[in-house]
Amino acid sequence: MKAIIIDDERLARTELKKLLQDFPEVIVVDEATNADEGISKIESLQPDLVFLDIQMPGKTGFEMLSELEKAPQVIFTTAYDEFALKAFEVNALDYLLKPVEPKRLADAIHKLNIPEGKANTDTEFVNTSLLTESDQVFVKDGEKCWFVKLGEIRLFESVGNYAKVFFGTNKPLILKSLNALEERLDEKNFFRANRKHIVNLRMIDKIEPYFNGGLLLELKGGDKIEVSRRQTVKFKEMMSL
């Protein structure tokens, strides 16, 4: 598993690299001292894992992640206990308080999803233009942050220049147009039902005939989405209805 350490403190990076020597499944391939440098190295090296500081000069770790098309697995390292707890009220990832304790690092490493065949190797990660349902994305709305697998998102809804993202009981807004999202989503998994909605095909519970030759989709979670007449033709061809 390839990893990058992003932290403006040289001593913190050095100490973390030393601790990681006890975990041969994690290979530190590079370091960055700020968010812009981190973005550049993530995009070029495509790491599986990032150890990321929150408070850095220029941009915070949160702001850096919001600029990435897709987020690698992230373990946050921070000296700000209270800030981190508030920011991560709703998320599935771990964070480490500085100075990092070996036991806490071990606990965090054990939570990682290590891709098959990546342990103890530096195999290149193949980057593709489309995001798959197993890819993890970073969603930030106000002070709340989430890391979400695309496969867990059931619906995208256009709200002006923003898109509302539906997963679980959450509906945060992101500054992305539906057209921009559609370009990055695999049509095998996500379908543009109408001008305002993109649905996750795996989240469809019921399909019913609807007004004017269209269809009505009921998603897991209870959302009901109309498929336009034009898109109904395409939907039926895709689903062999």
PyRosetta script that sets phi, psi and omega in degrees:
from pyrosetta import init, pose_from_sequence

init()
pose = pose_from_sequence("MKAIIIDDERLARTELKKLLQDFPEVIVVDEATNADEGISKIESLQPDLVFLDIQMPGKTGFEMLSELEKAPQVIFTTAYDEFALKAFEVNALDYLLKPVEPKRLADAIHKLNIPEGKANTDTEFVNTSLLTESDQVFVKDGEKCWFVKLGEIRLFESVGNYAKVFFGTNKPLILKSLNALEERLDEKNFFRANRKHIVNLRMIDKIEPYFNGGLLLELKGGDKIEVSRRQTVKFKEMMSL")
pose.set_psi(1, 120.0)
pose.set_omega(1, -179.9)
pose.set_phi(2, -81.7)
pose.set_psi(2, 137.1)
pose.set_omega(2, -177.9)
pose.set_phi(3, -133.0)
pose.set_psi(3, 149.6)
pose.set_omega(3, 173.0)
pose.set_phi(4, -124.3)
pose.set_psi(4, 138.6)
pose.set_omega(4, 175.5)
pose.set_phi(5, -102.5)
pose.set_psi(5, 123.9)
pose.set_omega(5, 179.3)
pose.set_phi(6, -119.2)
pose.set_psi(6, 108.2)
pose.set_omega(6, -175.3)
pose.set_phi(7, -160.8)
pose.set_psi(7, 135.6)
pose.set_omega(7, -179.0)
pose.set_phi(8, -78.9)
pose.set_psi(8, -9.1)
pose.set_omega(8, -179.6)
pose.set_phi(9, -97.5)
pose.set_psi(9, 115.6)
pose.set_omega(9, -177.4)
pose.set_phi(10, -61.7)
pose.set_psi(10, -41.8)
pose.set_omega(10, -178.3)
pose.set_phi(11, -64.5)
pose.set_psi(11, -37.1)
pose.set_omega(11, 178.5)
pose.set_phi(12, -64.8)
pose.set_psi(12, -41.7)
pose.set_omega(12, 178.0)
pose.set_phi(13, -63.9)
pose.set_psi(13, -43.4)
pose.set_omega(13, -179.0)
pose.set_phi(14, -63.2)
pose.set_psi(14, -44.1)
pose.set_omega(14, -178.8)
pose.set_phi(15, -65.3)
pose.set_psi(15, -41.1)
pose.set_omega(15, -179.8)
pose.set_phi(16, -65.8)
pose.set_psi(16, -42.1)
pose.set_omega(16, 177.4)
pose.set_phi(17, -59.6)
pose.set_psi(17, -39.3)
pose.set_omega(17, 178.8)
pose.set_phi(18, -63.4)
pose.set_psi(18, -44.8)
pose.set_omega(18, 179.9)
pose.set_phi(19, -64.8)
pose.set_psi(19, -35.2)
pose.set_omega(19, -177.1)
pose.set_phi(20, -71.9)
pose.set_psi(20, -11.0)
pose.set_omega(20, 177.0)
pose.set_phi(21, -63.0)
pose.set_psi(21, -20.8)
pose.set_omega(21, 178.0)
pose.set_phi(22, -81.7)
pose.set_psi(22, -1.1)
pose.set_omega(22, -178.6)
pose.set_phi(23, -125.5)
pose.set_psi(23, 84.1)
pose.set_omega(23, -175.8)
pose.set_phi(24, -63.0)
pose.set_psi(24, -16.8)
pose.set_omega(24, 178.6)
pose.set_phi(25, -74.0)
pose.set_psi(25, -13.7)
pose.set_omega(25, 179.1)
pose.set_phi(26, -110.9)
pose.set_psi(26, 119.0)
pose.set_omega(26, -178.5)
pose.set_phi(27, -112.9)
pose.set_psi(27, 115.1)
pose.set_omega(27, 178.7)
pose.set_phi(28, -77.7)
pose.set_psi(28, 112.3)
pose.set_omega(28, -175.6)
pose.set_phi(29, -97.2)
pose.set_psi(29, -16.4)
pose.set_omega(29, 179.0)
pose.set_phi(30, -169.8)
pose.set_psi(30, 171.5)
pose.set_omega(30, 177.0)
pose.set_phi(31, -132.8)
pose.set_psi(31, 158.7)
pose.set_omega(31, 174.4)
pose.set_phi(32, -142.2)
pose.set_psi(32, 149.9)
pose.set_omega(32, -175.0)
pose.set_phi(33, -104.5)
pose.set_psi(33, -6.6)
pose.set_omega(33, 178.8)
pose.set_phi(34, -156.3)
pose.set_psi(34, 175.4)
pose.set_omega(34, -173.7)
pose.set_phi(35, -66.2)
pose.set_psi(35, -44.9)
pose.set_omega(35, -178.0)
pose.set_phi(36, -62.6)
pose.set_psi(36, -42.2)
pose.set_omega(36, 177.3)
pose.set_phi(37, -65.1)
pose.set_psi(37, -37.9)
pose.set_omega(37, 179.2)
pose.set_phi(38, -63.3)
pose.set_psi(38, -43.4)
pose.set_omega(38, 178.6)
pose.set_phi(39, -59.9)
pose.set_psi(39, -46.3)
pose.set_omega(39, -179.3)
pose.set_phi(40, -59.4)
pose.set_psi(40, -43.7)
pose.set_omega(40, -177.1)
pose.set_phi(41, -74.6)
pose.set_psi(41, -33.3)
pose.set_omega(41, 176.4)
pose.set_phi(42, -65.3)
pose.set_psi(42, -43.7)
pose.set_omega(42, -178.4)
pose.set_phi(43, -67.6)
pose.set_psi(43, -32.7)
pose.set_omega(43, -178.3)
pose.set_phi(44, -86.2)
pose.set_psi(44, -35.5)
pose.set_omega(44, -175.1)
pose.set_phi(45, -97.4)
pose.set_psi(45, -18.6)
pose.set_omega(45, -179.9)
pose.set_phi(46, 49.3)
pose.set_psi(46, 60.7)
pose.set_omega(46, 179.9)
pose.set_phi(47, -70.3)
pose.set_psi(47, 158.7)
pose.set_omega(47, 175.0)
pose.set_phi(48, -84.5)
pose.set_psi(48, -23.4)
pose.set_omega(48, -171.9)
pose.set_phi(49, -143.9)
pose.set_psi(49, 141.8)
pose.set_omega(49, 174.9)
pose.set_phi(50, -129.4)
pose.set_psi(50, 129.7)
pose.set_omega(50, 168.7)
pose.set_phi(51, -93.9)
pose.set_psi(51, 116.4)
pose.set_omega(51, -166.9)
pose.set_phi(52, -126.7)
pose.set_psi(52, 125.8)
pose.set_omega(52, 172.8)
pose.set_phi(53, -75.3)
pose.set_psi(53, 153.2)
pose.set_omega(53, -179.7)
pose.set_phi(54, -92.1)
pose.set_psi(54, -53.1)
pose.set_omega(54, -178.1)
pose.set_phi(55, -93.0)
pose.set_psi(55, 109.9)
pose.set_omega(55, 177.9)
pose.set_phi(56, -135.9)
pose.set_psi(56, 157.2)
pose.set_omega(56, 177.5)
pose.set_phi(57, -61.0)
pose.set_psi(57, 141.4)
pose.set_omega(57, 179.0)
pose.set_phi(58, 88.7)
pose.set_psi(58, -86.4)
pose.set_omega(58, -179.4)
pose.set_phi(59, -119.2)
pose.set_psi(59, 148.9)
pose.set_omega(59, 175.0)
pose.set_phi(60, -80.0)
pose.set_psi(60, 168.8)
pose.set_omega(60, 175.8)
pose.set_phi(61, -60.7)
pose.set_psi(61, -34.9)
pose.set_omega(61, 179.0)
pose.set_phi(62, -64.6)
pose.set_psi(62, -45.3)
pose.set_omega(62, -179.0)
pose.set_phi(63, -64.6)
pose.set_psi(63, -36.5)
pose.set_omega(63, 177.6)
pose.set_phi(64, -62.0)
pose.set_psi(64, -46.4)
pose.set_omega(64, -178.5)
pose.set_phi(65, -64.6)
pose.set_psi(65, -34.2)
pose.set_omega(65, -178.6)
pose.set_phi(66, -66.9)
pose.set_psi(66, -17.3)
pose.set_omega(66, 179.7)
pose.set_phi(67, -91.7)
pose.set_psi(67, -6.5)
pose.set_omega(67, 179.4)
pose.set_phi(68, -86.0)
pose.set_psi(68, 143.8)
pose.set_omega(68, 176.6)
pose.set_phi(69, -68.1)
pose.set_psi(69, -40.1)
pose.set_omega(69, 173.4)
pose.set_phi(70, -143.7)
pose.set_psi(70, 147.8)
pose.set_omega(70, -173.7)
pose.set_phi(71, -101.4)
pose.set_psi(71, 134.5)
pose.set_omega(71, 170.6)
pose.set_phi(72, -71.7)
pose.set_psi(72, 177.3)
pose.set_omega(72, 172.9)
pose.set_phi(73, -65.6)
pose.set_psi(73, 139.6)
pose.set_omega(73, -173.9)
pose.set_phi(74, -128.9)
pose.set_psi(74, 133.2)
pose.set_omega(74, 168.5)
pose.set_phi(75, -115.9)
pose.set_psi(75, 119.2)
pose.set_omega(75, -178.9)
pose.set_phi(76, -82.9)
pose.set_psi(76, 141.5)
pose.set_omega(76, 173.9)
pose.set_phi(77, -121.7)
pose.set_psi(77, 123.0)
pose.set_omega(77, -174.0)
pose.set_phi(78, -150.5)
pose.set_psi(78, 152.2)
pose.set_omega(78, 175.5)
pose.set_phi(79, -95.3)
pose.set_psi(79, -0.4)
pose.set_omega(79, -173.2)
pose.set_phi(80, -108.5)
pose.set_psi(80, 88.1)
pose.set_omega(80, -177.3)
pose.set_phi(81, -58.3)
pose.set_psi(81, -53.5)
pose.set_omega(81, -174.4)
pose.set_phi(82, -64.9)
pose.set_psi(82, -42.3)
pose.set_omega(82, 179.7)
pose.set_phi(83, -61.8)
pose.set_psi(83, -44.6)
pose.set_omega(83, -178.1)
pose.set_phi(84, -64.2)
pose.set_psi(84, -42.6)
pose.set_omega(84, -179.2)
pose.set_phi(85, -61.7)
pose.set_psi(85, -41.8)
pose.set_omega(85, -180.0)
pose.set_phi(86, -68.1)
pose.set_psi(86, -40.7)
pose.set_omega(86, -176.6)
pose.set_phi(87, -70.3)
pose.set_psi(87, -24.5)
pose.set_omega(87, -175.7)
pose.set_phi(88, -113.4)
pose.set_psi(88, 41.8)
pose.set_omega(88, 176.4)
pose.set_phi(89, -62.7)
pose.set_psi(89, -34.6)
pose.set_omega(89, -177.5)
pose.set_phi(90, -127.6)
pose.set_psi(90, 91.7)
pose.set_omega(90, 175.8)
pose.set_phi(91, -163.7)
pose.set_psi(91, 167.4)
pose.set_omega(91, -175.0)
pose.set_phi(92, -112.7)
pose.set_psi(92, 6.1)
pose.set_omega(92, -176.1)
pose.set_phi(93, -107.0)
pose.set_psi(93, 165.3)
pose.set_omega(93, -178.5)
pose.set_phi(94, -96.3)
pose.set_psi(94, 165.0)
pose.set_omega(94, 170.7)
pose.set_phi(95, -145.0)
pose.set_psi(95, 152.1)
pose.set_omega(95, -175.8)
pose.set_phi(96, -116.7)
pose.set_psi(96, 137.0)
pose.set_omega(96, 176.5)
pose.set_phi(97, -89.7)
pose.set_psi(97, 137.9)
pose.set_omega(97, 176.2)
pose.set_phi(98, -81.9)
pose.set_psi(98, 144.1)
pose.set_omega(98, -6.5)
pose.set_phi(99, -69.7)
pose.set_psi(99, 140.0)
pose.set_omega(99, -174.9)
pose.set_phi(100, -68.9)
pose.set_psi(100, 129.5)
pose.set_omega(100, 177.6)
pose.set_phi(101, -90.8)
pose.set_psi(101, 137.7)
pose.set_omega(101, -178.5)
pose.set_phi(102, -53.8)
pose.set_psi(102, -40.2)
pose.set_omega(102, -178.1)
pose.set_phi(103, -67.2)
pose.set_psi(103, -40.6)
pose.set_omega(103, 179.4)
pose.set_phi(104, -67.0)
pose.set_psi(104, -36.0)
pose.set_omega(104, 176.9)
pose.set_phi(105, -63.5)
pose.set_psi(105, -43.1)
pose.set_omega(105, 178.8)
pose.set_phi(106, -61.6)
pose.set_psi(106, -42.3)
pose.set_omega(106, 178.5)
pose.set_phi(107, -60.8)
pose.set_psi(107, -42.0)
pose.set_omega(107, -179.3)
pose.set_phi(108, -67.3)
pose.set_psi(108, -42.5)
pose.set_omega(108, -179.9)
pose.set_phi(109, -61.6)
pose.set_psi(109, -38.5)
pose.set_omega(109, -178.7)
pose.set_phi(110, -67.7)
pose.set_psi(110, -19.2)
pose.set_omega(110, 178.7)
pose.set_phi(111, -83.5)
pose.set_psi(111, -11.8)
pose.set_omega(111, -173.6)
pose.set_phi(112, -71.3)
pose.set_psi(112, 149.3)
pose.set_omega(112, 173.1)
pose.set_phi(113, -92.6)
pose.set_psi(113, 98.0)
pose.set_omega(113, -178.1)
pose.set_phi(114, -86.8)
pose.set_psi(114, 116.8)
pose.set_omega(114, -178.5)
pose.set_phi(115, -57.5)
pose.set_psi(115, 141.8)
pose.set_omega(115, 179.9)
pose.set_phi(116, -58.2)
pose.set_psi(116, 130.8)
pose.set_omega(116, 178.6)
pose.set_phi(117, 86.1)
pose.set_psi(117, -1.9)
pose.set_omega(117, -178.9)
pose.set_phi(118, -92.8)
pose.set_psi(118, -20.4)
pose.set_omega(118, -177.5)
pose.set_phi(119, -62.4)
pose.set_psi(119, 134.4)
pose.set_omega(119, 177.6)
pose.set_phi(120, 61.3)
pose.set_psi(120, 26.8)
pose.set_omega(120, 177.3)
pose.set_phi(121, -136.0)
pose.set_psi(121, 167.0)
pose.set_omega(121, 171.8)
pose.set_phi(122, -121.0)
pose.set_psi(122, 38.3)
pose.set_omega(122, -179.6)
pose.set_phi(123, -54.7)
pose.set_psi(123, 135.4)
pose.set_omega(123, -179.5)
pose.set_phi(124, -67.2)
pose.set_psi(124, 138.2)
pose.set_omega(124, 175.7)
pose.set_phi(125, -86.0)
pose.set_psi(125, 128.0)
pose.set_omega(125, -178.4)
pose.set_phi(126, -85.5)
pose.set_psi(126, 117.3)
pose.set_omega(126, -179.2)
pose.set_phi(127, -87.5)
pose.set_psi(127, 133.8)
pose.set_omega(127, 177.9)
pose.set_phi(128, -121.5)
pose.set_psi(128, 158.3)
pose.set_omega(128, -177.6)
pose.set_phi(129, -73.9)
pose.set_psi(129, -30.7)
pose.set_omega(129, -179.2)
pose.set_phi(130, -91.6)
pose.set_psi(130, 142.9)
pose.set_omega(130, 174.4)
pose.set_phi(131, -87.2)
pose.set_psi(131, 133.2)
pose.set_omega(131, 179.6)
pose.set_phi(132, -93.7)
pose.set_psi(132, 168.6)
pose.set_omega(132, -177.7)
pose.set_phi(133, -67.4)
pose.set_psi(133, -17.1)
pose.set_omega(133, 178.3)
pose.set_phi(134, -90.3)
pose.set_psi(134, -8.3)
pose.set_omega(134, 178.3)
pose.set_phi(135, -69.9)
pose.set_psi(135, 146.8)
pose.set_omega(135, -178.9)
pose.set_phi(136, -103.8)
pose.set_psi(136, 133.5)
pose.set_omega(136, 179.3)
pose.set_phi(137, -121.0)
pose.set_psi(137, 152.9)
pose.set_omega(137, -180.0)
pose.set_phi(138, -99.7)
pose.set_psi(138, 126.8)
pose.set_omega(138, -179.8)
pose.set_phi(139, -121.6)
pose.set_psi(139, 125.3)
pose.set_omega(139, -180.0)
pose.set_phi(140, -126.3)
pose.set_psi(140, 127.1)
pose.set_omega(140, 178.4)
pose.set_phi(141, -135.6)
pose.set_psi(141, 105.1)
pose.set_omega(141, -174.6)
pose.set_phi(142, 66.9)
pose.set_psi(142, -127.7)
pose.set_omega(142, 179.9)
pose.set_phi(143, -94.1)
pose.set_psi(143, -3.4)
pose.set_omega(143, -179.6)
pose.set_phi(144, -92.9)
pose.set_psi(144, 142.4)
pose.set_omega(144, -177.6)
pose.set_phi(145, -134.6)
pose.set_psi(145, 144.5)
pose.set_omega(145, 177.8)
pose.set_phi(146, -138.2)
pose.set_psi(146, 147.8)
pose.set_omega(146, 164.9)
pose.set_phi(147, -110.9)
pose.set_psi(147, 120.5)
pose.set_omega(147, -172.4)
pose.set_phi(148, -128.1)
pose.set_psi(148, 133.8)
pose.set_omega(148, 170.6)
pose.set_phi(149, -75.2)
pose.set_psi(149, 138.0)
pose.set_omega(149, -178.2)
pose.set_phi(150, -55.7)
pose.set_psi(150, -33.9)
pose.set_omega(150, -179.0)
pose.set_phi(151, -63.9)
pose.set_psi(151, -17.1)
pose.set_omega(151, -180.0)
pose.set_phi(152, -91.5)
pose.set_psi(152, -8.2)
pose.set_omega(152, 178.8)
pose.set_phi(153, -88.5)
pose.set_psi(153, 122.5)
pose.set_omega(153, -175.8)
pose.set_phi(154, -93.8)
pose.set_psi(154, -20.5)
pose.set_omega(154, -171.5)
pose.set_phi(155, -160.9)
pose.set_psi(155, 140.3)
pose.set_omega(155, 167.8)
pose.set_phi(156, -116.1)
pose.set_psi(156, 134.0)
pose.set_omega(156, -179.1)
pose.set_phi(157, -126.6)
pose.set_psi(157, 128.6)
pose.set_omega(157, 179.7)
pose.set_phi(158, -71.7)
pose.set_psi(158, 131.4)
pose.set_omega(158, 175.2)
pose.set_phi(159, -135.5)
pose.set_psi(159, 84.8)
pose.set_omega(159, -175.8)
pose.set_phi(160, 64.6)
pose.set_psi(160, -126.3)
pose.set_omega(160, 177.9)
pose.set_phi(161, -84.0)
pose.set_psi(161, 0.9)
pose.set_omega(161, -178.3)
pose.set_phi(162, -109.5)
pose.set_psi(162, 169.5)
pose.set_omega(162, 172.4)
pose.set_phi(163, -130.6)
pose.set_psi(163, 133.7)
pose.set_omega(163, 175.4)
pose.set_phi(164, -89.1)
pose.set_psi(164, 131.0)
pose.set_omega(164, -175.7)
pose.set_phi(165, -108.0)
pose.set_psi(165, 120.2)
pose.set_omega(165, -177.0)
pose.set_phi(166, -101.3)
pose.set_psi(166, 116.0)
pose.set_omega(166, 172.1)
pose.set_phi(167, -150.7)
pose.set_psi(167, 133.3)
pose.set_omega(167, -174.4)
pose.set_phi(168, 57.2)
pose.set_psi(168, -130.1)
pose.set_omega(168, 177.0)
pose.set_phi(169, -99.6)
pose.set_psi(169, 8.0)
pose.set_omega(169, -175.1)
pose.set_phi(170, -95.6)
pose.set_psi(170, 145.9)
pose.set_omega(170, 178.8)
pose.set_phi(171, -143.0)
pose.set_psi(171, 58.1)
pose.set_omega(171, -179.4)
pose.set_phi(172, -71.5)
pose.set_psi(172, 159.7)
pose.set_omega(172, 177.1)
pose.set_phi(173, -102.5)
pose.set_psi(173, 139.4)
pose.set_omega(173, 175.0)
pose.set_phi(174, -125.4)
pose.set_psi(174, 150.4)
pose.set_omega(174, -178.5)
pose.set_phi(175, -83.9)
pose.set_psi(175, 74.4)
pose.set_omega(175, 178.4)
pose.set_phi(176, -145.6)
pose.set_psi(176, 137.0)
pose.set_omega(176, 175.3)
pose.set_phi(177, -79.4)
pose.set_psi(177, 157.5)
pose.set_omega(177, 178.7)
pose.set_phi(178, -64.0)
pose.set_psi(178, -34.9)
pose.set_omega(178, 179.0)
pose.set_phi(179, -64.6)
pose.set_psi(179, -40.5)
pose.set_omega(179, 178.7)
pose.set_phi(180, -65.6)
pose.set_psi(180, -39.5)
pose.set_omega(180, 178.2)
pose.set_phi(181, -65.5)
pose.set_psi(181, -42.8)
pose.set_omega(181, -177.6)
pose.set_phi(182, -59.5)
pose.set_psi(182, -34.7)
pose.set_omega(182, 179.8)
pose.set_phi(183, -65.3)
pose.set_psi(183, -27.9)
pose.set_omega(183, -176.4)
pose.set_phi(184, -97.7)
pose.set_psi(184, -11.1)
pose.set_omega(184, -176.3)
pose.set_phi(185, -94.8)
pose.set_psi(185, 140.4)
pose.set_omega(185, 179.0)
pose.set_phi(186, -74.9)
pose.set_psi(186, 122.7)
pose.set_omega(186, -177.3)
pose.set_phi(187, -67.1)
pose.set_psi(187, -12.3)
pose.set_omega(187, 174.2)
pose.set_phi(188, -71.1)
pose.set_psi(188, -22.1)
pose.set_omega(188, -177.7)
pose.set_phi(189, -112.9)
pose.set_psi(189, -30.8)
pose.set_omega(189, -176.1)
pose.set_phi(190, -125.3)
pose.set_psi(190, 138.4)
pose.set_omega(190, -173.9)
pose.set_phi(191, -127.6)
pose.set_psi(191, 132.5)
pose.set_omega(191, 177.3)
pose.set_phi(192, -80.2)
pose.set_psi(192, 100.3)
pose.set_omega(192, -175.0)
pose.set_phi(193, -74.9)
pose.set_psi(193, -34.8)
pose.set_omega(193, 180.0)
pose.set_phi(194, -162.4)
pose.set_psi(194, -169.9)
pose.set_omega(194, -176.3)
pose.set_phi(195, -66.7)
pose.set_psi(195, -21.7)
pose.set_omega(195, -174.1)
pose.set_phi(196, -108.6)
pose.set_psi(196, -10.1)
pose.set_omega(196, -171.9)
pose.set_phi(197, -135.8)
pose.set_psi(197, 140.1)
pose.set_omega(197, 167.5)
pose.set_phi(198, -120.4)
pose.set_psi(198, 127.2)
pose.set_omega(198, -176.1)
pose.set_phi(199, -113.7)
pose.set_psi(199, 150.7)
pose.set_omega(199, 173.6)
pose.set_phi(200, -83.0)
pose.set_psi(200, 116.3)
pose.set_omega(200, -175.6)
pose.set_phi(201, -59.8)
pose.set_psi(201, -30.0)
pose.set_omega(201, -179.0)
pose.set_phi(202, -76.4)
pose.set_psi(202, -10.5)
pose.set_omega(202, -178.6)
pose.set_phi(203, -99.6)
pose.set_psi(203, 7.9)
pose.set_omega(203, -179.7)
pose.set_phi(204, -81.7)
pose.set_psi(204, 125.5)
pose.set_omega(204, 178.4)
pose.set_phi(205, -96.3)
pose.set_psi(205, -42.7)
pose.set_omega(205, -175.8)
pose.set_phi(206, -138.7)
pose.set_psi(206, 149.5)
pose.set_omega(206, 175.8)
pose.set_phi(207, -130.1)
pose.set_psi(207, 125.0)
pose.set_omega(207, -178.3)
pose.set_phi(208, -131.3)
pose.set_psi(208, 148.1)
pose.set_omega(208, 173.3)
pose.set_phi(209, -61.1)
pose.set_psi(209, 147.8)
pose.set_omega(209, -177.6)
pose.set_phi(210, -138.2)
pose.set_psi(210, -179.0)
pose.set_omega(210, -174.3)
pose.set_phi(211, -56.2)
pose.set_psi(211, 138.4)
pose.set_omega(211, 171.6)
pose.set_phi(212, 62.1)
pose.set_psi(212, 33.8)
pose.set_omega(212, 175.6)
pose.set_phi(213, 82.1)
pose.set_psi(213, 6.9)
pose.set_omega(213, 179.0)
pose.set_phi(214, -89.4)
pose.set_psi(214, -170.3)
pose.set_omega(214, 178.0)
pose.set_phi(215, -129.0)
pose.set_psi(215, 156.8)
pose.set_omega(215, 174.8)
pose.set_phi(216, -119.2)
pose.set_psi(216, 121.6)
pose.set_omega(216, 179.4)
pose.set_phi(217, -101.9)
pose.set_psi(217, 133.1)
pose.set_omega(217, 172.2)
pose.set_phi(218, -109.4)
pose.set_psi(218, 122.6)
pose.set_omega(218, -176.5)
pose.set_phi(219, -96.5)
pose.set_psi(219, 161.1)
pose.set_omega(219, 171.9)
pose.set_phi(220, -60.8)
pose.set_psi(220, 129.0)
pose.set_omega(220, -173.7)
pose.set_phi(221, 107.9)
pose.set_psi(221, -12.4)
pose.set_omega(221, 173.7)
pose.set_phi(222, 95.7)
pose.set_psi(222, -5.6)
pose.set_omega(222, 179.5)
pose.set_phi(223, -65.4)
pose.set_psi(223, 136.8)
pose.set_omega(223, 177.6)
pose.set_phi(224, -115.5)
pose.set_psi(224, 123.2)
pose.set_omega(224, -174.1)
pose.set_phi(225, -124.2)
pose.set_psi(225, 130.6)
pose.set_omega(225, 178.0)
pose.set_phi(226, -84.1)
pose.set_psi(226, 134.4)
pose.set_omega(226, 172.5)
pose.set_phi(227, -96.0)
pose.set_psi(227, 124.1)
pose.set_omega(227, -178.6)
pose.set_phi(228, -61.2)
pose.set_psi(228, 160.4)
pose.set_omega(228, -178.2)
pose.set_phi(229, -59.4)
pose.set_psi(229, -41.7)
pose.set_omega(229, 179.2)
pose.set_phi(230, -63.3)
pose.set_psi(230, -45.2)
pose.set_omega(230, -178.0)
pose.set_phi(231, -74.8)
pose.set_psi(231, -21.0)
pose.set_omega(231, 177.4)
pose.set_phi(232, -61.9)
pose.set_psi(232, -39.5)
pose.set_omega(232, 178.4)
pose.set_phi(233, -60.1)
pose.set_psi(233, -47.2)
pose.set_omega(233, 180.0)
pose.set_phi(234, -65.5)
pose.set_psi(234, -40.4)
pose.set_omega(234, -179.3)
pose.set_phi(235, -62.3)
pose.set_psi(235, -44.4)
pose.set_omega(235, -179.3)
pose.set_phi(236, -64.9)
pose.set_psi(236, -37.0)
pose.set_omega(236, 178.0)
pose.set_phi(237, -66.0)
pose.set_psi(237, -41.8)
pose.set_omega(237, -179.6)
pose.set_phi(238, -66.6)
pose.set_psi(238, -40.7)
pose.set_omega(238, -175.0)
pose.set_phi(239, -94.1)
pose.set_psi(239, 0.2)
pose.set_omega(239, 179.7)
pose.set_phi(240, 56.3)
pose.set_psi(240, 44.6)
pose.set_omega(240, 179.3)
pose.set_phi(241, -85.3)
pose.dump_pdb("model.pdb")
